[in-house]
Amino acid sequence: MKFRRSSSDHVIAGVCGAIGQRLGIDPLWVRLVFVFGSGAFFWVYLALWALTPLDNE
């Protein structure tokens, strides 16, 4: 199974929805890590947004 951004469970780009789905956890927890984590998470989020396709592409 390839990593693809979620087109159904997204707030901005579907990155956290895809990570949550992949790990089997609620995407809310992933979003909280990105929001309250270090500034490096911002760059990781942008990279994942740019490099991963949507699941319906």
mmCIF entry with sequence, helices, sheets and N, C-alpha, C, O atoms, coordinates in Angstrom:
data_MODEL
# 
_entry.id   MODEL 
# 
_entity.id                         1 
_entity.type                       polymer 
_entity.pdbx_number_of_molecules   1 
# 
_entity_poly.entity_id                      1 
_entity_poly.type                           'polypeptide(L)' 
_entity_poly.nstd_linkage                   no 
_entity_poly.nstd_monomer                   no 
_entity_poly.pdbx_seq_one_letter_code       MKFRRSSSDHVIAGVCGAIGQRLGIDPLWVRLVFVFGSGAFFWVYLALWALTPLDNE 
_entity_poly.pdbx_seq_one_letter_code_can   MKFRRSSSDHVIAGVCGAIGQRLGIDPLWVRLVFVFGSGAFFWVYLALWALTPLDNE 
_entity_poly.pdbx_strand_id                 A 
# 
loop_
_entity_poly_seq.entity_id 
_entity_poly_seq.num 
_entity_poly_seq.mon_id 
_entity_poly_seq.hetero 
1 1  MET n 
1 2  LYS n 
1 3  PHE n 
1 4  ARG n 
1 5  ARG n 
1 6  SER n 
1 7  SER n 
1 8  SER n 
1 9  ASP n 
1 10 HIS n 
1 11 VAL n 
1 12 ILE n 
1 13 ALA n 
1 14 GLY n 
1 15 VAL n 
1 16 CYS n 
1 17 GLY n 
1 18 ALA n 
1 19 ILE n 
1 20 GLY n 
1 21 GLN n 
1 22 ARG n 
1 23 LEU n 
1 24 GLY n 
1 25 ILE n 
1 26 ASP n 
1 27 PRO n 
1 28 LEU n 
1 29 TRP n 
1 30 VAL n 
1 31 ARG n 
1 32 LEU n 
1 33 VAL n 
1 34 PHE n 
1 35 VAL n 
1 36 PHE n 
1 37 GLY n 
1 38 SER n 
1 39 GLY n 
1 40 ALA n 
1 41 PHE n 
1 42 PHE n 
1 43 TRP n 
1 44 VAL n 
1 45 TYR n 
1 46 LEU n 
1 47 ALA n 
1 48 LEU n 
1 49 TRP n 
1 50 ALA n 
1 51 LEU n 
1 52 THR n 
1 53 PRO n 
1 54 LEU n 
1 55 ASP n 
1 56 ASN n 
1 57 GLU n 
# 
_struct_asym.id          A 
_struct_asym.entity_id   1 
# 
loop_
_struct_conf.conf_type_id 
_struct_conf.id 
_struct_conf.pdbx_PDB_helix_id 
_struct_conf.beg_label_comp_id 
_struct_conf.beg_label_asym_id 
_struct_conf.beg_label_seq_id 
_struct_conf.pdbx_beg_PDB_ins_code 
_struct_conf.end_label_comp_id 
_struct_conf.end_label_asym_id 
_struct_conf.end_label_seq_id 
_struct_conf.pdbx_end_PDB_ins_code 
_struct_conf.beg_auth_comp_id 
_struct_conf.beg_auth_asym_id 
_struct_conf.beg_auth_seq_id 
_struct_conf.end_auth_comp_id 
_struct_conf.end_auth_asym_id 
_struct_conf.end_auth_seq_id 
_struct_conf.pdbx_PDB_helix_class 
_struct_conf.details 
_struct_conf.pdbx_PDB_helix_length 
HELX_P HELX_P1 AA1 VAL A 15 ? LEU A 23 ? VAL A 15 LEU A 23 1 ? 9  
HELX_P HELX_P2 AA2 PRO A 27 ? PHE A 36 ? PRO A 27 PHE A 36 1 ? 10 
HELX_P HELX_P3 AA3 ALA A 40 ? LEU A 51 ? ALA A 40 LEU A 51 1 ? 12 
# 
_struct_conf_type.id          HELX_P 
_struct_conf_type.criteria    ? 
_struct_conf_type.reference   ? 
# 
loop_
_atom_site.group_PDB 
_atom_site.id 
_atom_site.type_symbol 
_atom_site.label_atom_id 
_atom_site.label_alt_id 
_atom_site.label_comp_id 
_atom_site.label_asym_id 
_atom_site.label_entity_id 
_atom_site.label_seq_id 
_atom_site.pdbx_PDB_ins_code 
_atom_site.Cartn_x 
_atom_site.Cartn_y 
_atom_site.Cartn_z 
_atom_site.occupancy 
_atom_site.B_iso_or_equiv 
_atom_site.pdbx_formal_charge 
_atom_site.auth_seq_id 
_atom_site.auth_comp_id 
_atom_site.auth_asym_id 
_atom_site.auth_atom_id 
_atom_site.pdbx_PDB_model_num 
ATOM 1   N N  . MET A 1 1  ? 0.846   -1.181 0.000   1.00 0.00 ? 1  MET A N  1 
ATOM 2   C CA . MET A 1 1  ? 0.000   0.000  0.000   1.00 0.00 ? 1  MET A CA 1 
ATOM 3   C C  . MET A 1 1  ? 0.892   1.244  0.000   1.00 0.00 ? 1  MET A C  1 
ATOM 4   O O  . MET A 1 1  ? 1.721   1.426  0.891   1.00 0.00 ? 1  MET A O  1 
ATOM 5   N N  . LYS A 1 2  ? 0.711   2.078  -0.992  1.00 0.00 ? 2  LYS A N  1 
ATOM 6   C CA . LYS A 1 2  ? 1.498   3.296  -1.084  1.00 0.00 ? 2  LYS A CA 1 
ATOM 7   C C  . LYS A 1 2  ? 0.888   4.378  -0.209  1.00 0.00 ? 2  LYS A C  1 
ATOM 8   O O  . LYS A 1 2  ? -0.310  4.372  0.075   1.00 0.00 ? 2  LYS A O  1 
ATOM 9   N N  . PHE A 1 3  ? 1.737   5.306  0.211   1.00 0.00 ? 3  PHE A N  1 
ATOM 10  C CA . PHE A 1 3  ? 1.273   6.434  1.011   1.00 0.00 ? 3  PHE A CA 1 
ATOM 11  C C  . PHE A 1 3  ? 0.688   7.483  0.082   1.00 0.00 ? 3  PHE A C  1 
ATOM 12  O O  . PHE A 1 3  ? 1.376   7.993  -0.803  1.00 0.00 ? 3  PHE A O  1 
ATOM 13  N N  . ARG A 1 4  ? -0.588  7.805  0.286   1.00 0.00 ? 4  ARG A N  1 
ATOM 14  C CA . ARG A 1 4  ? -1.280  8.815  -0.512  1.00 0.00 ? 4  ARG A CA 1 
ATOM 15  C C  . ARG A 1 4  ? -2.088  9.701  0.410   1.00 0.00 ? 4  ARG A C  1 
ATOM 16  O O  . ARG A 1 4  ? -2.649  9.238  1.404   1.00 0.00 ? 4  ARG A O  1 
ATOM 17  N N  . ARG A 1 5  ? -2.145  11.003 0.066   1.00 0.00 ? 5  ARG A N  1 
ATOM 18  C CA . ARG A 1 5  ? -2.927  11.944 0.857   1.00 0.00 ? 5  ARG A CA 1 
ATOM 19  C C  . ARG A 1 5  ? -4.407  11.603 0.759   1.00 0.00 ? 5  ARG A C  1 
ATOM 20  O O  . ARG A 1 5  ? -4.881  11.166 -0.290  1.00 0.00 ? 5  ARG A O  1 
ATOM 21  N N  . SER A 1 6  ? -5.125  11.801 1.839   1.00 0.00 ? 6  SER A N  1 
ATOM 22  C CA . SER A 1 6  ? -6.543  11.489 1.898   1.00 0.00 ? 6  SER A CA 1 
ATOM 23  C C  . SER A 1 6  ? -7.369  12.594 1.247   1.00 0.00 ? 6  SER A C  1 
ATOM 24  O O  . SER A 1 6  ? -7.209  13.771 1.570   1.00 0.00 ? 6  SER A O  1 
ATOM 25  N N  . SER A 1 7  ? -8.249  12.208 0.334   1.00 0.00 ? 7  SER A N  1 
ATOM 26  C CA . SER A 1 7  ? -9.138  13.195 -0.272  1.00 0.00 ? 7  SER A CA 1 
ATOM 27  C C  . SER A 1 7  ? -10.446 13.300 0.491   1.00 0.00 ? 7  SER A C  1 
ATOM 28  O O  . SER A 1 7  ? -11.202 14.249 0.284   1.00 0.00 ? 7  SER A O  1 
ATOM 29  N N  . SER A 1 8  ? -10.731 12.340 1.376   1.00 0.00 ? 8  SER A N  1 
ATOM 30  C CA . SER A 1 8  ? -11.978 12.375 2.128   1.00 0.00 ? 8  SER A CA 1 
ATOM 31  C C  . SER A 1 8  ? -11.803 12.906 3.549   1.00 0.00 ? 8  SER A C  1 
ATOM 32  O O  . SER A 1 8  ? -12.701 13.567 4.072   1.00 0.00 ? 8  SER A O  1 
ATOM 33  N N  . ASP A 1 9  ? -10.675 12.632 4.174   1.00 0.00 ? 9  ASP A N  1 
ATOM 34  C CA . ASP A 1 9  ? -10.432 13.077 5.541   1.00 0.00 ? 9  ASP A CA 1 
ATOM 35  C C  . ASP A 1 9  ? -9.300  14.096 5.537   1.00 0.00 ? 9  ASP A C  1 
ATOM 36  O O  . ASP A 1 9  ? -8.151  13.772 5.836   1.00 0.00 ? 9  ASP A O  1 
ATOM 37  N N  . HIS A 1 10 ? -9.646  15.340 5.191   1.00 0.00 ? 10 HIS A N  1 
ATOM 38  C CA . HIS A 1 10 ? -8.626  16.382 5.126   1.00 0.00 ? 10 HIS A CA 1 
ATOM 39  C C  . HIS A 1 10 ? -9.165  17.691 5.672   1.00 0.00 ? 10 HIS A C  1 
ATOM 40  O O  . HIS A 1 10 ? -10.364 17.966 5.615   1.00 0.00 ? 10 HIS A O  1 
ATOM 41  N N  . VAL A 1 11 ? -8.256  18.485 6.197   1.00 0.00 ? 11 VAL A N  1 
ATOM 42  C CA . VAL A 1 11 ? -8.571  19.840 6.626   1.00 0.00 ? 11 VAL A CA 1 
ATOM 43  C C  . VAL A 1 11 ? -7.876  20.810 5.673   1.00 0.00 ? 11 VAL A C  1 
ATOM 44  O O  . VAL A 1 11 ? -8.501  21.738 5.160   1.00 0.00 ? 11 VAL A O  1 
ATOM 45  N N  . ILE A 1 12 ? -6.598  20.596 5.441   1.00 0.00 ? 12 ILE A N  1 
ATOM 46  C CA . ILE A 1 12 ? -5.866  21.441 4.500   1.00 0.00 ? 12 ILE A CA 1 
ATOM 47  C C  . ILE A 1 12 ? -5.466  20.620 3.276   1.00 0.00 ? 12 ILE A C  1 
ATOM 48  O O  . ILE A 1 12 ? -5.909  20.908 2.164   1.00 0.00 ? 12 ILE A O  1 
ATOM 49  N N  . ALA A 1 13 ? -4.646  19.618 3.469   1.00 0.00 ? 13 ALA A N  1 
ATOM 50  C CA . ALA A 1 13 ? -4.126  18.881 2.315   1.00 0.00 ? 13 ALA A CA 1 
ATOM 51  C C  . ALA A 1 13 ? -4.327  17.371 2.402   1.00 0.00 ? 13 ALA A C  1 
ATOM 52  O O  . ALA A 1 13 ? -4.048  16.672 1.428   1.00 0.00 ? 13 ALA A O  1 
ATOM 53  N N  . GLY A 1 14 ? -4.793  16.848 3.513   1.00 0.00 ? 14 GLY A N  1 
ATOM 54  C CA . GLY A 1 14 ? -5.005  15.418 3.654   1.00 0.00 ? 14 GLY A CA 1 
ATOM 55  C C  . GLY A 1 14 ? -3.805  14.650 4.161   1.00 0.00 ? 14 GLY A C  1 
ATOM 56  O O  . GLY A 1 14 ? -3.833  13.420 4.211   1.00 0.00 ? 14 GLY A O  1 
ATOM 57  N N  . VAL A 1 15 ? -2.752  15.354 4.539   1.00 0.00 ? 15 VAL A N  1 
ATOM 58  C CA . VAL A 1 15 ? -1.538  14.682 5.012   1.00 0.00 ? 15 VAL A CA 1 
ATOM 59  C C  . VAL A 1 15 ? -1.803  13.991 6.352   1.00 0.00 ? 15 VAL A C  1 
ATOM 60  O O  . VAL A 1 15 ? -1.478  12.815 6.517   1.00 0.00 ? 15 VAL A O  1 
ATOM 61  N N  . CYS A 1 16 ? -2.379  14.698 7.287   1.00 0.00 ? 16 CYS A N  1 
ATOM 62  C CA . CYS A 1 16 ? -2.631  14.110 8.615   1.00 0.00 ? 16 CYS A CA 1 
ATOM 63  C C  . CYS A 1 16 ? -3.663  12.993 8.544   1.00 0.00 ? 16 CYS A C  1 
ATOM 64  O O  . CYS A 1 16 ? -3.561  12.007 9.274   1.00 0.00 ? 16 CYS A O  1 
ATOM 65  N N  . GLY A 1 17 ? -4.653  13.138 7.674   1.00 0.00 ? 17 GLY A N  1 
ATOM 66  C CA . GLY A 1 17 ? -5.631  12.068 7.483   1.00 0.00 ? 17 GLY A CA 1 
ATOM 67  C C  . GLY A 1 17 ? -4.988  10.810 6.955   1.00 0.00 ? 17 GLY A C  1 
ATOM 68  O O  . GLY A 1 17 ? -5.341  9.706  7.371   1.00 0.00 ? 17 GLY A O  1 
ATOM 69  N N  . ALA A 1 18 ? -4.043  10.964 6.041   1.00 0.00 ? 18 ALA A N  1 
ATOM 70  C CA . ALA A 1 18 ? -3.343  9.805  5.484   1.00 0.00 ? 18 ALA A CA 1 
ATOM 71  C C  . ALA A 1 18 ? -2.437  9.151  6.522   1.00 0.00 ? 18 ALA A C  1 
ATOM 72  O O  . ALA A 1 18 ? -2.364  7.925  6.602   1.00 0.00 ? 18 ALA A O  1 
ATOM 73  N N  . ILE A 1 19 ? -1.751  9.967  7.313   1.00 0.00 ? 19 ILE A N  1 
ATOM 74  C CA . ILE A 1 19 ? -0.880  9.409  8.355   1.00 0.00 ? 19 ILE A CA 1 
ATOM 75  C C  . ILE A 1 19 ? -1.713  8.673  9.402   1.00 0.00 ? 19 ILE A C  1 
ATOM 76  O O  . ILE A 1 19 ? -1.360  7.571  9.822   1.00 0.00 ? 19 ILE A O  1 
ATOM 77  N N  . GLY A 1 20 ? -2.807  9.280  9.817   1.00 0.00 ? 20 GLY A N  1 
ATOM 78  C CA . GLY A 1 20 ? -3.683  8.632  10.790  1.00 0.00 ? 20 GLY A CA 1 
ATOM 79  C C  . GLY A 1 20 ? -4.264  7.338  10.265  1.00 0.00 ? 20 GLY A C  1 
ATOM 80  O O  . GLY A 1 20 ? -4.348  6.349  10.993  1.00 0.00 ? 20 GLY A O  1 
ATOM 81  N N  . GLN A 1 21 ? -4.665  7.338  9.010   1.00 0.00 ? 21 GLN A N  1 
ATOM 82  C CA . GLN A 1 21 ? -5.202  6.122  8.403   1.00 0.00 ? 21 GLN A CA 1 
ATOM 83  C C  . GLN A 1 21 ? -4.131  5.046  8.314   1.00 0.00 ? 21 GLN A C  1 
ATOM 84  O O  . GLN A 1 21 ? -4.399  3.873  8.576   1.00 0.00 ? 21 GLN A O  1 
ATOM 85  N N  . ARG A 1 22 ? -2.937  5.438  7.951   1.00 0.00 ? 22 ARG A N  1 
ATOM 86  C CA . ARG A 1 22 ? -1.821  4.490  7.816   1.00 0.00 ? 22 ARG A CA 1 
ATOM 87  C C  . ARG A 1 22 ? -1.441  3.869  9.166   1.00 0.00 ? 22 ARG A C  1 
ATOM 88  O O  . ARG A 1 22 ? -1.129  2.680  9.242   1.00 0.00 ? 22 ARG A O  1 
ATOM 89  N N  . LEU A 1 23 ? -1.470  4.694  10.244  1.00 0.00 ? 23 LEU A N  1 
ATOM 90  C CA . LEU A 1 23 ? -1.107  4.207  11.573  1.00 0.00 ? 23 LEU A CA 1 
ATOM 91  C C  . LEU A 1 23 ? -2.280  3.594  12.335  1.00 0.00 ? 23 LEU A C  1 
ATOM 92  O O  . LEU A 1 23 ? -2.092  2.975  13.382  1.00 0.00 ? 23 LEU A O  1 
ATOM 93  N N  . GLY A 1 24 ? -3.485  3.768  11.808  1.00 0.00 ? 24 GLY A N  1 
ATOM 94  C CA . GLY A 1 24 ? -4.669  3.217  12.465  1.00 0.00 ? 24 GLY A CA 1 
ATOM 95  C C  . GLY A 1 24 ? -5.114  4.027  13.673  1.00 0.00 ? 24 GLY A C  1 
ATOM 96  O O  . GLY A 1 24 ? -5.686  3.476  14.614  1.00 0.00 ? 24 GLY A O  1 
ATOM 97  N N  . ILE A 1 25 ? -4.853  5.345  13.654  1.00 0.00 ? 25 ILE A N  1 
ATOM 98  C CA . ILE A 1 25 ? -5.264  6.212  14.752  1.00 0.00 ? 25 ILE A CA 1 
ATOM 99  C C  . ILE A 1 25 ? -6.108  7.353  14.202  1.00 0.00 ? 25 ILE A C  1 
ATOM 100 O O  . ILE A 1 25 ? -6.172  7.569  12.992  1.00 0.00 ? 25 ILE A O  1 
ATOM 101 N N  . ASP A 1 26 ? -6.742  8.066  15.092  1.00 0.00 ? 26 ASP A N  1 
ATOM 102 C CA . ASP A 1 26 ? -7.557  9.210  14.705  1.00 0.00 ? 26 ASP A CA 1 
ATOM 103 C C  . ASP A 1 26 ? -6.648  10.314 14.174  1.00 0.00 ? 26 ASP A C  1 
ATOM 104 O O  . ASP A 1 26 ? -5.660  10.657 14.823  1.00 0.00 ? 26 ASP A O  1 
ATOM 105 N N  . PRO A 1 27 ? -6.959  10.874 13.014  1.00 0.00 ? 27 PRO A N  1 
ATOM 106 C CA . PRO A 1 27 ? -6.122  11.944 12.452  1.00 0.00 ? 27 PRO A CA 1 
ATOM 107 C C  . PRO A 1 27 ? -6.028  13.179 13.346  1.00 0.00 ? 27 PRO A C  1 
ATOM 108 O O  . PRO A 1 27 ? -5.105  13.979 13.190  1.00 0.00 ? 27 PRO A O  1 
ATOM 109 N N  . LEU A 1 28 ? -6.951  13.346 14.265  1.00 0.00 ? 28 LEU A N  1 
ATOM 110 C CA . LEU A 1 28 ? -6.893  14.468 15.196  1.00 0.00 ? 28 LEU A CA 1 
ATOM 111 C C  . LEU A 1 28 ? -5.599  14.446 15.989  1.00 0.00 ? 28 LEU A C  1 
ATOM 112 O O  . LEU A 1 28 ? -5.002  15.497 16.222  1.00 0.00 ? 28 LEU A O  1 
ATOM 113 N N  . TRP A 1 29 ? -5.154  13.264 16.411  1.00 0.00 ? 29 TRP A N  1 
ATOM 114 C CA . TRP A 1 29 ? -3.917  13.155 17.180  1.00 0.00 ? 29 TRP A CA 1 
ATOM 115 C C  . TRP A 1 29 ? -2.713  13.548 16.332  1.00 0.00 ? 29 TRP A C  1 
ATOM 116 O O  . TRP A 1 29 ? -1.774  14.175 16.824  1.00 0.00 ? 29 TRP A O  1 
ATOM 117 N N  . VAL A 1 30 ? -2.748  13.181 15.076  1.00 0.00 ? 30 VAL A N  1 
ATOM 118 C CA . VAL A 1 30 ? -1.651  13.549 14.176  1.00 0.00 ? 30 VAL A CA 1 
ATOM 119 C C  . VAL A 1 30 ? -1.638  15.062 13.973  1.00 0.00 ? 30 VAL A C  1 
ATOM 120 O O  . VAL A 1 30 ? -0.576  15.683 13.952  1.00 0.00 ? 30 VAL A O  1 
ATOM 121 N N  . ARG A 1 31 ? -2.819  15.647 13.824  1.00 0.00 ? 31 ARG A N  1 
ATOM 122 C CA . ARG A 1 31 ? -2.908  17.104 13.659  1.00 0.00 ? 31 ARG A CA 1 
ATOM 123 C C  . ARG A 1 31 ? -2.374  17.826 14.887  1.00 0.00 ? 31 ARG A C  1 
ATOM 124 O O  . ARG A 1 31 ? -1.698  18.847 14.764  1.00 0.00 ? 31 ARG A O  1 
ATOM 125 N N  . LEU A 1 32 ? -2.671  17.304 16.062  1.00 0.00 ? 32 LEU A N  1 
ATOM 126 C CA . LEU A 1 32 ? -2.169  17.917 17.290  1.00 0.00 ? 32 LEU A CA 1 
ATOM 127 C C  . LEU A 1 32 ? -0.647  17.861 17.364  1.00 0.00 ? 32 LEU A C  1 
ATOM 128 O O  . LEU A 1 32 ? -0.013  18.810 17.825  1.00 0.00 ? 32 LEU A O  1 
ATOM 129 N N  . VAL A 1 33 ? -0.065  16.768 16.920  1.00 0.00 ? 33 VAL A N  1 
ATOM 130 C CA . VAL A 1 33 ? 1.396   16.658 16.905  1.00 0.00 ? 33 VAL A CA 1 
ATOM 131 C C  . VAL A 1 33 ? 1.980   17.697 15.965  1.00 0.00 ? 33 VAL A C  1 
ATOM 132 O O  . VAL A 1 33 ? 2.974   18.344 16.296  1.00 0.00 ? 33 VAL A O  1 
ATOM 133 N N  . PHE A 1 34 ? 1.375   17.864 14.797  1.00 0.00 ? 34 PHE A N  1 
ATOM 134 C CA . PHE A 1 34 ? 1.883   18.857 13.848  1.00 0.00 ? 34 PHE A CA 1 
ATOM 135 C C  . PHE A 1 34 ? 1.711   20.281 14.371  1.00 0.00 ? 34 PHE A C  1 
ATOM 136 O O  . PHE A 1 34 ? 2.585   21.122 14.161  1.00 0.00 ? 34 PHE A O  1 
ATOM 137 N N  . VAL A 1 35 ? 0.604   20.561 15.047  1.00 0.00 ? 35 VAL A N  1 
ATOM 138 C CA . VAL A 1 35 ? 0.351   21.925 15.533  1.00 0.00 ? 35 VAL A CA 1 
ATOM 139 C C  . VAL A 1 35 ? 1.231   22.260 16.736  1.00 0.00 ? 35 VAL A C  1 
ATOM 140 O O  . VAL A 1 35 ? 1.821   23.339 16.791  1.00 0.00 ? 35 VAL A O  1 
ATOM 141 N N  . PHE A 1 36 ? 1.320   21.347 17.691  1.00 0.00 ? 36 PHE A N  1 
ATOM 142 C CA . PHE A 1 36 ? 2.049   21.636 18.921  1.00 0.00 ? 36 PHE A CA 1 
ATOM 143 C C  . PHE A 1 36 ? 3.483   21.124 18.921  1.00 0.00 ? 36 PHE A C  1 
ATOM 144 O O  . PHE A 1 36 ? 4.204   21.299 19.904  1.00 0.00 ? 36 PHE A O  1 
ATOM 145 N N  . GLY A 1 37 ? 3.901   20.497 17.833  1.00 0.00 ? 37 GLY A N  1 
ATOM 146 C CA . GLY A 1 37 ? 5.262   19.998 17.729  1.00 0.00 ? 37 GLY A CA 1 
ATOM 147 C C  . GLY A 1 37 ? 6.222   21.124 17.399  1.00 0.00 ? 37 GLY A C  1 
ATOM 148 O O  . GLY A 1 37 ? 5.865   22.303 17.405  1.00 0.00 ? 37 GLY A O  1 
ATOM 149 N N  . SER A 1 38 ? 7.423   20.733 17.117  1.00 0.00 ? 38 SER A N  1 
ATOM 150 C CA . SER A 1 38 ? 8.444   21.734 16.807  1.00 0.00 ? 38 SER A CA 1 
ATOM 151 C C  . SER A 1 38 ? 8.216   22.333 15.422  1.00 0.00 ? 38 SER A C  1 
ATOM 152 O O  . SER A 1 38 ? 7.367   21.862 14.666  1.00 0.00 ? 38 SER A O  1 
ATOM 153 N N  . GLY A 1 39 ? 8.960   23.348 15.103  1.00 0.00 ? 39 GLY A N  1 
ATOM 154 C CA . GLY A 1 39 ? 8.852   23.993 13.807  1.00 0.00 ? 39 GLY A CA 1 
ATOM 155 C C  . GLY A 1 39 ? 9.252   23.095 12.653  1.00 0.00 ? 39 GLY A C  1 
ATOM 156 O O  . GLY A 1 39 ? 8.883   23.350 11.507  1.00 0.00 ? 39 GLY A O  1 
ATOM 157 N N  . ALA A 1 40 ? 10.005  22.046 12.949  1.00 0.00 ? 40 ALA A N  1 
ATOM 158 C CA . ALA A 1 40 ? 10.410  21.105 11.900  1.00 0.00 ? 40 ALA A CA 1 
ATOM 159 C C  . ALA A 1 40 ? 9.205   20.375 11.326  1.00 0.00 ? 40 ALA A C  1 
ATOM 160 O O  . ALA A 1 40 ? 9.221   19.995 10.155  1.00 0.00 ? 40 ALA A O  1 
ATOM 161 N N  . PHE A 1 41 ? 8.164   20.171 12.120  1.00 0.00 ? 41 PHE A N  1 
ATOM 162 C CA . PHE A 1 41 ? 6.966   19.498 11.632  1.00 0.00 ? 41 PHE A CA 1 
ATOM 163 C C  . PHE A 1 41 ? 6.300   20.296 10.517  1.00 0.00 ? 41 PHE A C  1 
ATOM 164 O O  . PHE A 1 41 ? 5.668   19.715 9.635   1.00 0.00 ? 41 PHE A O  1 
ATOM 165 N N  . PHE A 1 42 ? 6.436   21.612 10.547  1.00 0.00 ? 42 PHE A N  1 
ATOM 166 C CA . PHE A 1 42 ? 5.883   22.445 9.486   1.00 0.00 ? 42 PHE A CA 1 
ATOM 167 C C  . PHE A 1 42 ? 6.526   22.101 8.150   1.00 0.00 ? 42 PHE A C  1 
ATOM 168 O O  . PHE A 1 42 ? 5.837   21.982 7.137   1.00 0.00 ? 42 PHE A O  1 
ATOM 169 N N  . TRP A 1 43 ? 7.836   21.941 8.147   1.00 0.00 ? 43 TRP A N  1 
ATOM 170 C CA . TRP A 1 43 ? 8.544   21.626 6.916   1.00 0.00 ? 43 TRP A CA 1 
ATOM 171 C C  . TRP A 1 43 ? 8.264   20.199 6.464   1.00 0.00 ? 43 TRP A C  1 
ATOM 172 O O  . TRP A 1 43 ? 8.183   19.934 5.265   1.00 0.00 ? 43 TRP A O  1 
ATOM 173 N N  . VAL A 1 44 ? 8.117   19.282 7.411   1.00 0.00 ? 44 VAL A N  1 
ATOM 174 C CA . VAL A 1 44 ? 7.759   17.904 7.075   1.00 0.00 ? 44 VAL A CA 1 
ATOM 175 C C  . VAL A 1 44 ? 6.377   17.878 6.424   1.00 0.00 ? 44 VAL A C  1 
ATOM 176 O O  . VAL A 1 44 ? 6.166   17.186 5.428   1.00 0.00 ? 44 VAL A O  1 
ATOM 177 N N  . TYR A 1 45 ? 5.439   18.636 6.994   1.00 0.00 ? 45 TYR A N  1 
ATOM 178 C CA . TYR A 1 45 ? 4.085   18.700 6.440   1.00 0.00 ? 45 TYR A CA 1 
ATOM 179 C C  . TYR A 1 45 ? 4.119   19.244 5.013   1.00 0.00 ? 45 TYR A C  1 
ATOM 180 O O  . TYR A 1 45 ? 3.480   18.683 4.123   1.00 0.00 ? 45 TYR A O  1 
ATOM 181 N N  . LEU A 1 46 ? 4.855   20.328 4.788   1.00 0.00 ? 46 LEU A N  1 
ATOM 182 C CA . LEU A 1 46 ? 4.950   20.907 3.449   1.00 0.00 ? 46 LEU A CA 1 
ATOM 183 C C  . LEU A 1 46 ? 5.574   19.929 2.456   1.00 0.00 ? 46 LEU A C  1 
ATOM 184 O O  . LEU A 1 46 ? 5.132   19.832 1.311   1.00 0.00 ? 46 LEU A O  1 
ATOM 185 N N  . ALA A 1 47 ? 6.595   19.212 2.895   1.00 0.00 ? 47 ALA A N  1 
ATOM 186 C CA . ALA A 1 47 ? 7.242   18.242 2.016   1.00 0.00 ? 47 ALA A CA 1 
ATOM 187 C C  . ALA A 1 47 ? 6.286   17.109 1.656   1.00 0.00 ? 47 ALA A C  1 
ATOM 188 O O  . ALA A 1 47 ? 6.213   16.701 0.497   1.00 0.00 ? 47 ALA A O  1 
ATOM 189 N N  . LEU A 1 48 ? 5.556   16.603 2.644   1.00 0.00 ? 48 LEU A N  1 
ATOM 190 C CA . LEU A 1 48 ? 4.593   15.540 2.363   1.00 0.00 ? 48 LEU A CA 1 
ATOM 191 C C  . LEU A 1 48 ? 3.480   16.024 1.452   1.00 0.00 ? 48 LEU A C  1 
ATOM 192 O O  . LEU A 1 48 ? 3.014   15.284 0.585   1.00 0.00 ? 48 LEU A O  1 
ATOM 193 N N  . TRP A 1 49 ? 3.054   17.264 1.646   1.00 0.00 ? 49 TRP A N  1 
ATOM 194 C CA . TRP A 1 49 ? 2.019   17.842 0.808   1.00 0.00 ? 49 TRP A CA 1 
ATOM 195 C C  . TRP A 1 49 ? 2.498   17.921 -0.645  1.00 0.00 ? 49 TRP A C  1 
ATOM 196 O O  . TRP A 1 49 ? 1.750   17.607 -1.570  1.00 0.00 ? 49 TRP A O  1 
ATOM 197 N N  . ALA A 1 50 ? 3.730   18.335 -0.830  1.00 0.00 ? 50 ALA A N  1 
ATOM 198 C CA . ALA A 1 50 ? 4.267   18.522 -2.171  1.00 0.00 ? 50 ALA A CA 1 
ATOM 199 C C  . ALA A 1 50 ? 4.628   17.205 -2.861  1.00 0.00 ? 50 ALA A C  1 
ATOM 200 O O  . ALA A 1 50 ? 4.528   17.106 -4.084  1.00 0.00 ? 50 ALA A O  1 
ATOM 201 N N  . LEU A 1 51 ? 5.041   16.205 -2.103  1.00 0.00 ? 51 LEU A N  1 
ATOM 202 C CA . LEU A 1 51 ? 5.604   14.997 -2.689  1.00 0.00 ? 51 LEU A CA 1 
ATOM 203 C C  . LEU A 1 51 ? 4.645   13.821 -2.815  1.00 0.00 ? 51 LEU A C  1 
ATOM 204 O O  . LEU A 1 51 ? 4.930   12.875 -3.550  1.00 0.00 ? 51 LEU A O  1 
ATOM 205 N N  . THR A 1 52 ? 3.516   13.857 -2.116  1.00 0.00 ? 52 THR A N  1 
ATOM 206 C CA . THR A 1 52 ? 2.604   12.728 -2.153  1.00 0.00 ? 52 THR A CA 1 
ATOM 207 C C  . THR A 1 52 ? 1.350   13.057 -2.948  1.00 0.00 ? 52 THR A C  1 
ATOM 208 O O  . THR A 1 52 ? 0.784   14.138 -2.790  1.00 0.00 ? 52 THR A O  1 
ATOM 209 N N  . PRO A 1 53 ? 0.915   12.147 -3.794  1.00 0.00 ? 53 PRO A N  1 
ATOM 210 C CA . PRO A 1 53 ? -0.293  12.384 -4.585  1.00 0.00 ? 53 PRO A CA 1 
ATOM 211 C C  . PRO A 1 53 ? -1.559  12.130 -3.760  1.00 0.00 ? 53 PRO A C  1 
ATOM 212 O O  . PRO A 1 53 ? -1.518  11.468 -2.723  1.00 0.00 ? 53 PRO A O  1 
ATOM 213 N N  . LEU A 1 54 ? -2.675  12.665 -4.239  1.00 0.00 ? 54 LEU A N  1 
ATOM 214 C CA . LEU A 1 54 ? -3.960  12.374 -3.617  1.00 0.00 ? 54 LEU A CA 1 
ATOM 215 C C  . LEU A 1 54 ? -4.334  10.932 -3.898  1.00 0.00 ? 54 LEU A C  1 
ATOM 216 O O  . LEU A 1 54 ? -3.857  10.337 -4.865  1.00 0.00 ? 54 LEU A O  1 
ATOM 217 N N  . ASP A 1 55 ? -5.195  10.366 -3.049  1.00 0.00 ? 55 ASP A N  1 
ATOM 218 C CA . ASP A 1 55 ? -5.568  8.965  -3.227  1.00 0.00 ? 55 ASP A CA 1 
ATOM 219 C C  . ASP A 1 55 ? -6.493  8.734  -4.426  1.00 0.00 ? 55 ASP A C  1 
ATOM 220 O O  . ASP A 1 55 ? -6.688  7.587  -4.828  1.00 0.00 ? 55 ASP A O  1 
ATOM 221 N N  . ASN A 1 56 ? -7.061  9.783  -5.003  1.00 0.00 ? 56 ASN A N  1 
ATOM 222 C CA . ASN A 1 56 ? -7.925  9.581  -6.162  1.00 0.00 ? 56 ASN A CA 1 
ATOM 223 C C  . ASN A 1 56 ? -7.231  9.906  -7.475  1.00 0.00 ? 56 ASN A C  1 
ATOM 224 O O  . ASN A 1 56 ? -7.871  9.908  -8.526  1.00 0.00 ? 56 ASN A O  1 
ATOM 225 N N  . GLU A 1 57 ? -5.941  10.179 -7.432  1.00 0.00 ? 57 GLU A N  1 
ATOM 226 C CA . GLU A 1 57 ? -5.205  10.471 -8.668  1.00 0.00 ? 57 GLU A CA 1 
ATOM 227 C C  . GLU A 1 57 ? -4.653  9.210  -9.285  1.00 0.00 ? 57 GLU A C  1 
ATOM 228 O O  . GLU A 1 57 ? -4.006  9.267  -10.331 1.00 0.00 ? 57 GLU A O  1 
# 
